């Protein structure tokens, strides 16, 4: 569930290049939404928002871009306080203040005009696994209110929570978690 972070991590990321421009996430317009099946009866949703990250974006060579995102585990929001408490318990994260979910890109495959597969290391619950994000550049241009360069990306991924020692109640509660990421980032000063 937490592995959405990946999430979060939507830029076009691999290794930084000199030609890359640094962008910082707009925390107020960046979300990681996750969903999973509950006993086959329903789909349950949760999200992370307000997290930090940076993108080194090389428009001329997107494969030379990178992304690095981190979000506090305890910032997870599911819409039901008891569920959030259960996720923070020893059944799942055993979360403490300061525990983070992170995503750091390690490679990229450009798949089309403004699309890429971003491979990166997702770390949560003290476990690091490689995850691939199917990413799309939504828009690059000047923000009409901020008056500075801005970029927006969407990405999706599927992760197995058991890969991160979060598999309690599987397979009744689905092991596979669908992750949808949408971020905006502003060019750093």
C-alpha positions in Angstrom: 0.0 0.0 0.0 2.7 2.4 1.0 4.7 1.5 -2.0 3.0 4.1 -3.8 5.8 6.0 -3.8 7.0 5.3 -5.6 6.3 6.6 -6.1 6.0 8.9 -6.6 8.4 9.3 -8.7 7.3 10.2 -11.9 9.9 12.2 -13.7 11.9 10.6 -16.4 14.6 9.2 -14.3 17.9 7.5 -14.7 21.3 9.2 -14.1 21.6 13.0 -13.8 23.2 14.9 -16.6 24.8 18.3 -16.8 22.1 19.5 -19.2 19.3 18.5 -16.7 17.3 21.2 -15.0 16.3 20.8 -11.4 12.6 20.8 -10.5 11.2 20.5 -7.0 7.8 18.9 -6.4 4.8 21.1 -5.8 3.6 19.3 -2.6 0.1 20.8 -2.9 -0.4 19.2 -6.4 1.4 15.9 -6.1 -0.4 12.7 -5.0 0.2 9.0 -4.8 -3.0 7.0 -4.8 -3.1 3.3 -4.1 -5.9 0.7 -4.2 -6.3 -3.0 -3.4 -9.1 -5.6 -3.3 -10.7 -6.3 0.0 -12.0 -9.8 0.3 -13.3 -9.6 -3.3 -16.1 -7.4 -2.1 -14.7 -3.9 -2.7 -11.7 -1.8 -3.8 -10.1 0.2 -1.0 -8.2 3.4 -1.7 -5.6 5.4 0.1 -3.2 8.2 -0.7 -0.1 10.1 0.2 0.2 13.9 -0.5 2.3 16.8 0.6 5.6 14.9 0.1 9.0 16.0 -1.0 11.1 15.3 -4.1 13.2 16.5 -6.9 13.5 15.8 -10.6 16.6 16.4 -12.7 14.8 16.8 -16.1 16.8 16.7 -19.3 14.3 17.6 -22.0 16.9 16.9 -24.8 17.8 13.5 -23.4 15.0 12.2 -21.1 17.0 9.0 -20.4 19.5 11.2 -18.6 16.9 12.5 -16.2 16.4 11.3 -12.6 13.9 11.5 -9.8 14.1 11.2 -6.0 11.0 11.3 -3.8 10.4 10.7 -0.1 7.2 10.6 1.9 6.5 10.0 5.6 4.8 6.6 6.2 2.6 8.3 8.8 1.2 10.7 6.3 -0.9 8.0 4.7 -4.6 8.9 4.4 -7.3 6.3 3.8 -10.4 8.1 4.9 -10.8 5.9 8.0 -8.7 6.6 11.1 -8.9 3.0 12.4 -7.6 1.6 9.1 -4.7 4.1 9.1 -4.0 3.1 12.7 -4.0 -0.6 11.7 -1.6 0.1 8.8 0.8 1.8 11.2 0.6 -1.1 13.7 3.0 -4.1 13.8 0.6 -6.0 11.5 2.0 -3.8 8.7 4.5 -0.9 9.0 5.1 -0.8 12.8 5.6 2.9 11.9 7.3 5.5 14.0 7.7 9.2 13.4 10.3 9.8 10.8 9.8 6.5 8.9 9.9 7.2 5.2 8.9 5.6 1.8 11.4 6.6 -0.8 11.9 6.1 -4.6 15.1 6.8 -6.4 15.3 6.2 -10.1 18.0 3.9 -11.5 17.2 3.8 -15.2 14.8 4.8 -17.9 13.6 3.5 -21.2 12.0 6.2 -23.4 9.0 4.5 -25.0 7.5 7.3 -27.1 6.9 11.0 -27.3 6.7 12.0 -23.7 6.4 8.5 -22.3 8.9 6.3 -20.5 9.4 3.3 -18.2 11.2 4.5 -15.1 13.0 1.8 -13.1 13.9 2.7 -9.5 14.5 1.5 -6.0 11.4 1.7 -3.8 12.2 1.5 -0.1 9.5 1.0 2.5 9.3 -0.9 5.7 13.1 -1.2 5.6 13.0 -3.3 2.3 14.2 -2.0 -1.0 12.9 -3.5 -4.3 13.1 -2.5 -7.9 9.9 -1.1 -9.3 9.0 0.1 -12.8 6.8 3.1 -13.3 4.9 3.6 -16.6 5.3 7.4 -16.9 3.9 10.1 -19.1 4.8 13.8 -19.4 1.5 15.7 -19.2 2.8 19.2 -19.8 5.9 21.3 -19.7 5.6 25.1 -19.8 5.3 28.3 -17.7 2.9 28.1 -14.9 0.2 30.8 -15.5 0.2 32.0 -11.8 3.8 31.3 -10.7 5.3 32.6 -13.9 8.1 30.1 -13.9 8.8 26.8 -15.7 6.7 23.8 -14.5 6.3 20.2 -15.4 3.6 17.6 -14.7 3.8 13.8 -14.9 1.5 10.8 -14.3 2.7 7.3 -13.7 1.3 3.9 -12.8 2.7 0.7 -11.3 1.6 -2.5 -9.6 3.5 -3.7 -6.5 3.2 -6.7 -4.3 3.0 -5.7 -0.7 4.4 -9.0 0.4 7.7 -7.9 -1.3 8.0 -5.3 1.4 7.0 -7.5 4.4 3.5 -6.1 4.4 1.6 -9.2 3.2 -0.7 -9.7 6.2 -4.1 -11.2 5.3 -3.0 -12.1 1.7 -4.5 -13.5 -0.4 -7.9 -12.6 1.1 -6.8 -8.9 1.0 -5.0 -8.7 -2.4 -1.3 -8.8 -2.3 -1.1 -6.7 -5.5 -1.5 -3.0 -5.0 -2.3 -0.6 -7.9 -0.4 2.7 -7.7 -1.3 5.9 -9.5 1.0 8.9 -9.3 0.4 12.5 -10.4 2.9 15.2 -9.7 3.7 18.8 -10.6 7.1 20.3 -10.1 8.5 23.8 -10.4 11.9 24.7 -11.7 14.3 25.3 -8.8 15.8 28.8 -8.4 
